[in-house]
Amino acid sequence: MLCVGLDPDPTKFPEFLRGDSHDVADRIETFCKQIVDATGDLVCAFKPQIAYFAAYGAEKQLEQICAYIRKQFPDVVLILDAKRGDIGDTAKLYAREAFVRYGADAVTVNPYLGTDSLEPFLATPDKGTIILCRTSNAGSSEFQSLVTDGEPLYLRVARTAAETWRTIGECALVVGATYPGELAAVRAIVGEMPILVPGIGAQGGDIAAVVNAGRDTNNRGLIINSSRAILYADSSKSFADSARKVAIETRDQINRARETR
């Protein structure tokens, strides 16, 4: 159930991958492909965060990384972490960007604009829409925990996903590892729906608590993401080997937690 997030920050790259700004996009591609090669047999998903590429003009390199993942690890789910949320034709274009330009299997979206803003994603055949529900950042409760009709807003999102959005297309939810109690409440509402869980590793989420709170009745159903702890495990030329080591350790922690009821 391990997902590796591809959040390439050139300021954290090993020294030999640092250089002039003119070739930063190519160095991003090199870094990410080495991470993919080192961890692709260990994961259920890769999750490139589009901002880390767009900020450096590396969208073409992101296209090439996505194509590389699909070719080298065709059974690994490719999630474009874009958190899109807009209406009408704009939403349709964002869906096209994710599913056609980048060839993603799934994309993260923001439900704040309502069901019609999600429909272009949900209506795309054989693709997944991963909807923000209870995010891992410290300020997430400012709106997500507001009570509406007797329940927090994030539970209303979960209930709408279970009752409405899943009838339109394939969907999942995002719930942060830093809130295992809320994760359990969401699982109780959505049944077997997959849940993407950011927030372990550098953000401090507890793996055992996440698995115990979020697994489905088949002891699965979670996509547990780790980014910085794996990507930047080492700043030497052996960074990919170190990333693999941390990925194995994380995967094994997840699997040990699954063995415990």
N, C-alpha and C positions, 0 to 999 in steps of 0.2 A: 504493500500500500504506500510505498515511498514515491514521492514526486520530487524531482530536482528543479528548483526554480533557476532559470537563467537570467540573472540580474548583473550583467557585466559592467563593472565600474573600473575604468582604466586606471584610476588613481590607486587601486588596490591590486593591480596585476603584479606578477613577479617582475623583477627588475629587467629581465631580458625581453619582456613584452611591452616595456614602456619606451616611448620615443617621441618624435615630433608629432604635432597634432594633425599633420596632413595625412598620416596613414593610420589614424586611430580606428577607423571603421574596419580596416582589414585586420588589425590586431584584435579587435572585438571578435571577429569571426574566427580567428585562429584559437583564441582562448576558449570560446564556447564549443567549438568542435572537439577540442581536446577533452573538455569536461564530458561531453556527450559520449565520446569513445570510451572514457574511463568508467562511466556509470550506467551506460545504456542497458546492460544486461541485469541491472539490479533494481530497476525502477518500473513503476506502472505508467508514469507520465513524465514529460518535460513541460515546463511552464515558462517560456520566455516572456519577460515583462517588456512591453513595447517601448516604454519611455526610455529605458536604458539604451535602446538602439536609436530611436528618433532624435534624442538629444545630441547625438554625435553624427547625424546624417547617415546612419548605418541601416536604413530600411532595406536596401538591396542586400546587404549582408545578412539581415534577418531572414529575408526570403531564401537565401542560400542555405542558411542554417536549418530552417524548417524543411527544405527539400532534402537536406542531408539526413535529418532525423527520420523522415518518412522512408528514405531509401535504406539506411543502415539498420534501423530498428522499427520496422513497419508495424509491429505489434504494440509499440509504446504509444500511448495517447499523447497527442500534441495539443496543449492548451495555450492559446494566446491570451495572456493576461493584459487586457486592454481597458476593462471596466467601462465599456461604452454605455451611453445612455442618451438617446435623442429620439425624435419623433419623425414619422412620415418617411419621405424619401431619404433623409439623412440617415435614419436607422438602417434602411435598406443598403445604403452605401457602406456603412460600417460593417454590416453583415457580409457584404461582398469582399471588403478588405480582409476580414478574418478568414473566411472560408475559401475564397478564390485566390486572392493575391498571396496569402500566406499558407493556404492549404491546411489550416488548423482543423483539428477534430472537434474542438470546443473553444468557446470564448467566454471570458468573464464580462458581465454586464451589470449596470446599476438600475434597479427597478423604480427609482424615485419618480420617473415620468409616467409610470403606469403600464398597464398591459399592452396597449397599442405600441409602445416603444420597444417591447420585447418580441412582438409577433414576427418581425422579419427574421430574427434569429431563430426563434422556436419553429418557424415554418420551413426552415431549410432542411431538406431531407437528409437523414443520416448524419446530422451534426448535433452537437450538444451546446446548451446554453447554461452557463454557470452563474447564478444570480447572487449578488451580495445580500447577505441576511444579517449576520452578527459578526462584524469585522474585528480584527485583532488589535487595532490601534487604541491608544489610551482614551481618545476622545469619542470613541464610537457610541458611547451611551447617550451622548448629548441629544441625539434624535432617535436612535434605534431602540432605546429603552423607554421612550415616552409611551404612556398608557393610552390606548385607544379602544373604546368599547370593552374595557375590562382586561386587556392584555397588552403586553409590550408590543411596540410596532414590529420588532424583528420576528415575533411569533405570528403576527398577522401576515408578514411576508412568507413565512414558512407555510402557513395554512393556505394562502392563496396559491403558492407553488404546488401544494399537494392536491388542491381541489380544482384549480383552473389551469395553471400554466402547463402542467404535465399532460393535460388533455390536448394541448396544441402541439407540443413537440417534446423532444428529449431534454430534460433539464436536471440540474443539480443546484446545490446551494453552497455558499461560502460561509463558514462559521469558524472563528478564530480559536486556536488552541489555548489561548489565554483565558477562555471562559468555558471550562468543561461543564459547569452546571447548565449554562444556556445551551451548550451542544446537546446535552441529554434531553433537554426540553424540546429542541428542534427535532431530534431523532424520534421522539415519541409521536410527533405530529406527522412527519413525512414518511414513516415506514421505511421501505427499502431504497428510497431515493439516495443517490450518491451525494456525499458531502466533501467538498474541498476544504482542507484544514491548514491554513497558514499559521505561523507563529511558534513552531518549535525551533530548536537550535538557538540562533542569536537572540530571538525574541523571548526565549525562556519558557515556552509552553512544555508541559510535562507529557511525555509520550504515553505512559501507562494511563494517566488520567484521561487523555484524549481517546485512546482505544476503548477503555471501559465505558466512557460516556457516549461514544459516537458510533460504535460498530452496530451493524444491522443483525438480524436474526441468523444470518449465515456467517457471522463473524468476519464480515467484510464491509464494504460500503463506504470506506474512507479513502481519500486521496490526501496523504499527509505530506505537506510541502516543507522542504528545507532548502534554503538558498545560501545565505552568507556562510553558514557553518561548514558547508561542503565546498563552495566555490573558493573560499579564501582560507582553507585549512593550512595552507603552506604558501610561502612567498618565494620559494626556490624554483629551480628548473624541474623539480619533482612534484610540482603542484598538482598535476593530474593524478599521480599515484596517491598523494595524500588525500585528494578529494575522494578517490575510490575507497580508501581506508575508512574515512568518516562516513561515507554512504553505506558501506557494509555494516559498520557499527550501528548506524541509525536504523537500517532495515532490520537488523537482528534484534534491536530493542523493540521495534514494532512487533515483530513476530513472537518474541517472548511475552509481550503484553497480551497478544491474542491467545496464548496458551493458558492464560490465567482468567478464571471466571470469578 
